[in-house]
């Protein structure tokens, strides 16, 4: 409809993308809006403030994962959940004003993915947590480009980190995770997730000029 707004998932180098996957608010058509060398991945939405439900958050992440899996997309700058533009014009204005920083960020994360690792202690187990964290960091340092520490929001959470990994190193990173699980599997639950868009490695703030 002409009054539809644009929900924006992320920005890639200019590529014509149409995805066969449901988006936020069950949008059935996902496509791109282009400005010079950039493309924003969007879907139509009839509200400026979509509900932050589990279904919508999952749809947002799944769209970004599907984009990253395409052979013609080597990097995506993810937008935070709820980035909605009233129409094409303000979206293109933001792409224009942020083009330099977006282009640099795409170059910086080219060919990479984000992977997550949580280590959760089994109940009633005594552990040298600092030694475990140092060991895991050493094991993953050679197969990742950057590491980002996330919050330890539970007493049983020993490690909660995100890693920026080259797609070419994914198999080596997987193997290192398997070795970690083999070493600590008796006392720790290993939660390995991804690939994700590199949220934790993109330092960029984009405002919405509606």
Buried (B, 14 or more C-beta within 10 A) or exposed (E): EEEBBBBBBBBBBEBEBEBEBBBBBEBEEBBBBEBEEBBBBBBBBEEEEBEEEEEBBEBBBBBBBBBBEEEEBBBBBBBEBBBBBBEBEBBBEBBEEBBEBBBEBBEBBEEBBBBBBBBBBEEEEEBEBEEBBEBBBEBBEEBBBBBBEBEBEEEEBBBBBBBBBBBEBBEBBBEBBEEBBEBBEEBBBBEBEBBBBBBBBBEEEBEBEE
